[in-house]
Amino acid sequence: MESDNDTENKKKFNWVVGILLLMVVGWLNYDYLYRHMSSNNALIRDFRLKEEEMEKYKEPAVSGVFYSANPEVLSQELGKYLEVGYDLNERKPKMLIVPHAGYKYSAQVAAKAYAELIKYGQHFKTVVVVGPAHYEYVSGAVVPSHDYFKTPLGNIPLDKQKIDELAQKPGFAKDNRPFVKEHSIEVQLPFLQKIVQNFQIVPVLYGKIEPQQLADALSMFLDDKNTLLIFSADLSHYYKAEDAEVLDAHTARMIDLGNANLSKEMSCGAEGINAALILAKKMQMHARLLDITHSGNGSGDLSKVVGYGAWSFGEPTEPEKEKNKLEQEVENLKTFANIYGQDLLKIAAHSLRAAVNGERFSVSRKDYPDVLFDKGASFVTITKNGDLRGCIGSLLPRQAIADDVAQNARKAALEDPRFKPIQPKEIPDLTISISFLSGYEKIEFNSEKELLEQIVQGTDGIVLRDGNRQGLFLPSVWSEVKDKKEFLEELKLKAGMSPGYWSDKIKAYRFRTVEIKRDED
């Protein structure tokens, strides 16, 4: 027989088991309820942007297909395409005709047109980009209601005021749908981002429309010197190469004559080109052919080719007064910085990050345009929340500018004797700027008063030298002093002289800089 003890123990055991089972069941229920009550019902695989978010940003449709989706690769490729443009800037363009195919086919032609903007990139505040609709039927023309168009190089704001005005024109309406898959406008945007600074766009897609009606609507932009019009158009489609060349030559002749009667067989974008020719006649401008080719010259397939051409329309610029050597060098440096500045800022950033992490960054020729291996002199300045954190530079162009920037970024981060080496945790608070130096011009003077009279406040960088003592101030130092006298006194201190020191042996040289900058994050 079972003893009372055994019965009591069995009861205790059953109680323990029962409590454990209740705890397990409770925990399972809690876990289930917690996971489900603390979660939304939606699944991330069903994620969609809200309608208002979709309306704000126009996502790229052909990034990674027509051009690289990698920002650094895209920027480098654009720089290489734009190397064609150094001697194409004698007049400020008002309108461009450019192709809109994948970059491997047409970017070299498009670059000939965009190179015309290099000298004038800072002048344009609004760019009207006009293209044919390929994927949606459009009656007349449409403009979008988005706030931004996105590319791998960033967001481009839309000129909402001008878009609203256009939407009121006969034959125009607001409609985002035709822009969703469209490439004729999108492929132009990275080129603009590479060259033009602080601009807005007015995207226009047209379908069945009379060129005169399109030209009448766009004529509102003709008197604005800060507005550029771009007409996106390819030439003949899918003819044998020899036939395409004949037809495209005829098209080029018509454009040269200002004959606004191009047919659809002559161009995917004939209405846009015809509208451009109507506007050109109104402005008394003549088209300048920059380049013409076809896809077979790139692919090798001559059986069915697509033609590409680039033209610019602009008035000859007013004769400029002859620049002195320093002024011309500054213009050259601005042109260089417009195209390659972002590449060099990235080199500086790579070198800085590598340096603070105990590594060394080396610039590879295969990764960057060849012109970045021309010799140049630079100063790399690093600031933290607005305060100087390091600045090192080169006085003379002794090595490739790419190597010079990388080397100076490393030294500014680790070797500026005024500061402790930068630590990795500081990187998010840093701003990098690069100053490209012109050559030097000796200043002739017989006294300190004459030297002060000849210094151009706010513009000149100055090198002061007396025997082995030497000091240099970049033009950026002018923002930290109140006048020329203080500038010179501080420069003397930097050179190891007293503020009141003067000697007949003192020599001074002026130079100029072009500065670019970026924040690290």
C-alpha positions in Angstrom: 0.0 0.0 0.0 1.0 3.5 -0.7 2.1 5.4 2.3 0.8 8.9 3.2 4.3 10.2 2.5 4.2 8.8 -1.1 0.8 10.3 -1.6 1.9 13.7 -0.4 5.0 13.7 -2.6 3.0 12.7 -5.7 0.6 15.6 -5.0 3.6 18.0 -4.8 5.0 16.6 -8.0 1.7 17.0 -9.8 1.5 20.6 -8.5 5.0 21.4 -9.8 4.3 19.9 -13.2 1.0 21.7 -13.4 2.6 25.0 -12.5 5.4 24.5 -15.1 2.9 23.6 -17.8 0.9 26.7 -17.0 4.1 28.8 -17.1 5.1 27.3 -20.5 1.6 27.9 -21.9 1.6 31.4 -20.5 5.0 32.2 -22.0 4.0 30.8 -25.4 0.8 32.8 -25.3 2.7 35.9 -24.2 5.3 35.5 -26.8 2.7 35.1 -29.5 0.6 38.0 -28.3 3.7 40.2 -27.8 5.0 39.5 -31.3 1.7 40.1 -32.9 0.4 42.9 -30.7 3.7 44.9 -31.0 3.8 44.4 -34.8 1.9 46.1 -37.6 -0.2 43.9 -39.8 1.7 44.9 -42.9 4.5 42.8 -44.3 7.7 44.5 -45.5 7.6 42.5 -48.7 4.5 44.4 -49.5 6.0 47.8 -48.7 4.9 50.7 -50.9 5.7 54.4 -50.7 2.7 56.4 -49.6 1.1 58.3 -52.4 2.2 61.7 -51.0 5.8 60.4 -50.7 5.7 59.1 -54.3 4.5 62.5 -55.4 7.4 64.3 -53.8 10.3 62.3 -55.3 10.6 61.0 -58.9 12.7 57.9 -58.7 15.2 57.2 -61.5 13.9 54.7 -64.1 17.1 53.8 -66.0 19.8 54.1 -63.3 22.0 51.0 -63.6 20.8 50.4 -67.2 21.4 53.5 -69.2 24.1 54.8 -66.9 25.9 53.6 -63.7 23.9 53.5 -60.5 27.1 53.9 -58.5 27.6 57.6 -57.7 31.4 57.4 -57.7 31.6 55.4 -60.9 29.1 57.7 -62.6 30.9 60.8 -61.5 34.2 59.4 -62.8 32.6 58.4 -66.1 31.1 61.8 -66.6 34.5 63.4 -66.0 36.0 61.3 -68.7 33.3 62.1 -71.2 33.7 65.8 -70.5 37.4 65.9 -71.1 36.4 66.9 -74.7 35.3 70.3 -73.6 38.2 72.5 -72.8 38.1 74.5 -76.1 34.4 74.7 -76.6 33.4 77.6 -74.4 33.6 80.8 -76.5 29.9 81.5 -76.3 27.3 81.0 -73.6 24.6 78.6 -74.8 20.9 79.3 -74.6 19.7 76.0 -76.0 21.2 72.5 -76.6 20.1 69.6 -78.6 21.4 66.3 -77.1 20.8 62.6 -77.6 19.2 60.4 -74.9 20.4 56.8 -75.4 22.4 54.7 -73.0 25.7 56.4 -72.1 27.9 53.7 -73.8 26.2 54.7 -77.1 25.6 58.4 -77.0 27.3 60.0 -73.9 30.4 61.0 -75.9 28.2 63.0 -78.3 26.1 64.5 -75.5 29.3 65.5 -73.7 30.2 67.7 -76.6 27.1 69.8 -75.9 27.4 69.7 -72.1 31.1 70.8 -72.3 29.7 74.1 -73.7 28.4 74.8 -70.2 31.6 74.2 -68.3 32.6 77.9 -68.3 29.0 79.0 -67.5 27.8 76.4 -65.0 27.4 78.8 -62.2 25.2 81.2 -64.4 22.2 78.9 -64.9 19.6 78.8 -62.1 16.8 77.0 -64.1 17.2 74.3 -66.7 14.2 73.4 -68.9 14.6 69.8 -70.1 12.3 68.9 -73.0 11.9 65.3 -74.3 9.6 63.0 -76.2 7.4 60.6 -74.2 8.3 57.0 -75.1 6.1 54.9 -72.8 2.8 56.7 -72.2 0.6 58.4 -74.8 0.7 62.2 -74.2 -1.7 64.6 -75.9 0.1 67.9 -76.0 2.8 68.2 -73.3 2.9 67.5 -69.6 4.9 68.7 -66.6 5.3 66.8 -63.3 4.1 67.8 -59.8 7.1 66.2 -58.0 9.3 68.3 -55.7 12.5 66.5 -56.7 14.0 64.2 -59.4 16.5 61.7 -58.0 19.7 60.4 -59.6 22.6 58.6 -58.1 24.3 62.0 -57.7 21.5 63.4 -55.5 18.2 65.1 -55.7 17.4 68.0 -58.1 14.7 70.4 -57.0 12.0 71.4 -59.5 11.1 75.0 -60.3 7.5 74.7 -59.1 6.6 78.3 -60.0 7.7 77.9 -63.6 6.0 74.5 -63.8 2.8 76.0 -62.6 3.0 78.7 -65.3 3.7 76.2 -68.0 0.8 74.0 -66.9 -1.6 76.9 -67.7 -0.3 77.1 -71.3 -2.6 75.7 -74.1 -1.9 72.0 -74.7 -0.1 71.6 -71.3 -1.2 69.7 -68.2 0.3 68.2 -65.0 0.7 64.5 -65.1 3.3 62.4 -63.3 2.5 59.1 -65.1 4.5 59.7 -68.3 7.6 60.4 -66.3 7.7 57.1 -64.4 9.6 55.0 -66.9 10.8 57.8 -69.2 14.5 58.1 -70.0 14.7 61.0 -72.4 14.9 63.6 -69.6 16.5 61.4 -66.9 19.7 60.7 -68.8 20.4 64.4 -69.1 20.3 65.1 -65.4 23.7 63.6 -64.2 25.5 65.7 -66.8 23.8 68.8 -65.4 24.6 67.8 -61.9 28.3 67.4 -62.8 28.5 70.9 -64.3 25.8 73.3 -63.1 25.6 74.4 -59.5 22.5 75.2 -57.5 20.0 74.8 -60.2 16.3 73.8 -60.6 14.7 71.9 -63.4 11.5 72.2 -65.4 10.9 68.8 -67.0 8.6 68.8 -70.1 7.4 65.6 -71.9 5.6 66.0 -75.2 3.6 63.6 -77.4 1.3 64.6 -80.2 1.9 68.4 -80.4 2.5 71.0 -83.0 6.1 72.4 -82.7 4.8 75.9 -82.9 2.5 75.3 -79.9 5.5 73.9 -78.0 7.7 76.8 -79.0 5.1 79.3 -78.0 4.8 77.8 -74.5 8.6 77.7 -74.0 9.1 81.2 -75.3 8.5 82.4 -71.7 12.0 81.4 -70.9 13.8 83.2 -73.7 14.4 86.5 -71.9 15.8 85.0 -68.7 19.6 84.9 -69.0 19.8 82.4 -66.1 17.7 79.8 -67.9 18.9 77.1 -70.2 16.8 75.0 -72.6 17.7 71.4 -73.4 16.0 69.5 -76.2 16.5 65.7 -75.8 16.4 63.9 -79.2 18.0 61.0 -81.1 18.2 61.0 -84.9 17.2 58.2 -87.3 16.3 54.7 -86.0 17.2 51.3 -87.3 18.4 52.0 -90.7 21.5 50.4 -92.2 24.6 52.5 -91.2 25.2 53.8 -94.8 21.5 54.8 -95.1 21.4 56.4 -91.6 24.5 58.5 -92.4 22.8 59.9 -95.5 19.6 60.7 -93.7 21.3 62.1 -90.6 23.5 64.3 -92.8 20.3 65.7 -94.4 18.8 66.3 -90.9 22.0 68.2 -89.9 21.7 70.3 -93.0 18.1 71.2 -92.2 19.1 72.2 -88.7 21.9 74.3 -90.1 19.5 76.1 -92.3 17.0 76.6 -89.5 14.4 74.5 -91.4 11.8 73.5 -88.7 10.2 70.7 -90.8 11.9 67.6 -89.5 9.8 64.5 -89.7 9.5 61.6 -87.3 11.6 59.4 -89.6 14.5 61.9 -89.1 14.4 62.1 -85.3 12.9 60.6 -82.1 12.3 64.1 -80.9 11.5 65.9 -84.2 8.9 68.1 -82.6 11.3 69.2 -80.0 14.1 70.0 -82.5 11.5 71.9 -84.7 10.4 73.9 -81.6 14.1 74.7 -80.9 14.6 76.0 -84.4 11.5 78.2 -84.2 12.8 79.7 -80.9 16.3 80.1 -82.4 14.8 82.1 -85.3 13.0 84.3 -82.9 16.2 84.9 -80.9 18.3 85.2 -84.2 20.5 82.4 -83.1 22.2 79.8 -85.3 22.7 76.1 -84.5 26.3 74.9 -84.2 26.8 71.3 -84.9 29.1 69.8 -82.3 29.1 66.1 -83.2 27.1 63.5 -85.1 27.5 59.7 -85.2 25.5 56.5 -84.8 25.4 53.5 -82.5 27.2 51.2 -85.0 30.4 53.2 -84.4 30.3 52.0 -80.8 28.7 48.6 -81.1 30.1 47.4 -84.4 26.7 46.4 -85.6 26.0 48.3 -88.8 22.8 46.5 -89.8 20.4 48.6 -87.7 21.8 51.8 -86.1 20.4 54.8 -84.2 21.8 58.2 -85.0 23.0 60.7 -82.4 23.8 64.4 -82.8 24.5 67.4 -80.6 24.0 71.1 -81.3 24.2 74.3 -79.3 22.5 77.7 -79.9 24.0 80.8 -78.4 25.0 84.4 -78.9 28.6 85.3 -79.1 29.8 86.6 -75.8 30.8 90.2 -75.4 34.5 90.7 -76.0 36.2 90.4 -72.6 39.0 92.5 -71.5 42.3 90.6 -71.8 43.0 88.6 -68.6 46.4 88.7 -67.0 48.2 85.4 -66.3 46.8 84.9 -62.8 43.2 85.7 -63.9 43.4 83.2 -66.8 44.8 80.6 -64.5 41.9 81.1 -62.1 39.5 80.6 -65.0 41.3 77.4 -65.9 41.2 76.2 -62.4 37.4 76.9 -62.1 36.8 74.9 -65.3 38.9 72.0 -63.9 37.2 72.2 -60.5 33.7 72.2 -62.1 34.4 68.9 -63.8 36.8 67.1 -61.5 36.3 68.7 -58.1 34.0 66.0 -56.8 36.5 63.3 -57.8 39.3 65.1 -55.9 37.1 65.6 -52.8 36.4 61.9 -52.8 40.1 61.2 -53.0 40.7 63.5 -50.1 37.9 61.8 -48.1 39.3 58.3 -48.8 42.8 59.4 -47.8 41.5 61.1 -44.6 39.5 58.0 -43.5 42.4 55.7 -44.3 44.8 57.9 -42.4 42.8 58.0 -39.2 42.3 54.3 -39.3 46.0 53.6 -39.6 46.0 52.9 -43.3 47.3 54.6 -46.4 45.2 55.4 -49.4 46.9 55.2 -52.9 45.3 56.7 -56.0 45.1 54.3 -58.9 45.2 55.6 -62.4 42.6 53.1 -63.6 40.0 54.6 -61.2 40.2 58.2 -62.3 40.4 60.4 -65.4 43.8 60.9 -66.8 43.8 64.7 -66.3 43.8 64.1 -62.5 47.4 63.0 -63.0 48.5 66.4 -64.4 50.6 68.3 -61.9 49.0 70.7 -59.5 49.4 72.4 -56.2 46.7 72.1 -53.5 46.0 72.9 -49.9 43.7 70.5 -48.0 41.9 72.1 -45.0 39.9 70.1 -42.5 37.5 71.9 -40.1 35.4 70.4 -37.2 32.1 72.2 -36.6 33.5 75.3 -38.2 36.9 75.3 -36.3 40.2 74.6 -38.0 41.3 71.0 -37.4 44.2 70.7 -39.8 45.6 72.3 -42.9 48.6 71.2 -45.1 49.4 72.1 -48.6 51.9 72.3 -51.5 53.4 75.6 -52.7 54.4 74.3 -56.1 52.9 71.7 -58.6 55.5 68.9 -58.2 53.3 65.9 -58.5 49.9 64.6 -59.9 47.1 66.7 -58.4 45.4 63.4 -57.4 48.5 62.3 -55.4 49.0 65.8 -54.1 45.4 66.0 -52.7 45.7 62.5 -51.2 49.0 63.3 -49.5 47.9 66.6 -48.1 44.7 65.2 -46.8 46.7 62.6 -44.9 49.1 65.1 -43.5 46.3 67.5 -42.6 44.7 64.7 -40.6 47.8 63.5 -38.8 50.8 65.8 -39.1 49.6 69.4 -38.6 51.9 70.4 -35.7 49.2 72.7 -34.3 46.7 69.9 -33.6 46.5 66.3 -32.2 45.9 63.6 -34.9 42.3 63.3 -35.9 40.5 60.3 -34.4 37.9 58.1 -36.2 35.0 59.3 -34.0 35.6 62.8 -35.2 34.9 62.0 -38.9 31.1 62.8 -38.9 31.8 66.3 -37.7 34.5 67.2 -40.3 34.4 69.3 -43.4 37.1 68.9 -46.1 38.0 71.7 -48.5 40.5 71.8 -51.2 42.2 75.0 -52.5 43.8 74.7 -56.0 46.7 77.2 -56.3 47.6 79.3 -59.3 51.1 80.3 -60.1 52.9 83.2 -58.3 53.2 86.8 -59.4 56.0 88.9 -57.8 54.8 92.1 -56.2 57.1 95.1 -56.8 57.2 97.6 -54.0 59.7 99.9 -52.2 57.9 100.2 -48.8 55.4 98.4 -46.6 52.9 101.1 -47.6 53.3 100.3 -51.3 53.0 96.6 -50.6 49.7 97.2 -48.7 48.4 99.3 -51.5 49.0 96.6 -54.1 47.5 93.7 -52.2 43.9 93.0 -53.3 41.9 92.4 -50.2 39.6 89.4 -50.2 41.2 88.0 -53.4 45.0 87.6 -53.1 46.8 84.8 -51.3 50.3 86.1 -50.3 53.7 84.5 -49.7 56.0 86.7 -47.6 59.7 85.8 -47.6 62.8 87.3 -45.9 65.9 85.0 -46.2 65.0 81.6 -44.7 61.8 82.9 -43.1 58.7 82.4 -45.1 54.9 82.5 -44.5 51.9 81.9 -46.7 48.2 82.8 -46.3 45.5 81.5 -48.5 42.8 84.0 -49.6 40.4 82.3 -47.2 42.3 84.0 -44.3 40.7 87.3 -45.3 37.5 86.2 -43.6 39.4 86.1 -40.3 41.0 89.6 -40.4 39.6 93.1 -40.5 41.9 94.7 -43.1 45.1 94.5 -45.0 47.2 95.8 -42.1 46.1 93.0 -39.8 46.5 90.4 -42.7 50.1 91.4 -43.2 50.9 91.5 -39.5 49.5 88.0 -38.9 51.4 86.8 -42.0 54.7 88.2 -40.6 54.0 86.3 -37.3 53.5 83.1 -39.3 56.8 83.7 -41.1 58.6 84.2 -37.7 58.8 87.9 -37.8 57.4 90.5 -35.4 54.3 92.4 -36.5 56.3 95.7 -36.8 59.3 94.1 -38.6 60.4 95.6 -42.0 63.4 95.0 -44.2 64.4 96.1 -47.7 65.0 92.4 -48.4 61.4 91.3 -47.9 59.8 89.8 -51.0 56.1 89.2 -51.6 54.3 87.1 -54.1 50.6 87.0 -54.9 48.6 84.0 -56.0 44.9 83.0 -56.3 43.0 79.9 -55.4 39.8 78.1 -56.4 38.2 76.3 -53.4 35.8 73.4 -53.2 34.5 71.6 -50.1 32.4 68.7 -48.7 31.1 67.5 -45.4 32.1 64.1 -44.1 29.4 61.8 -42.7 
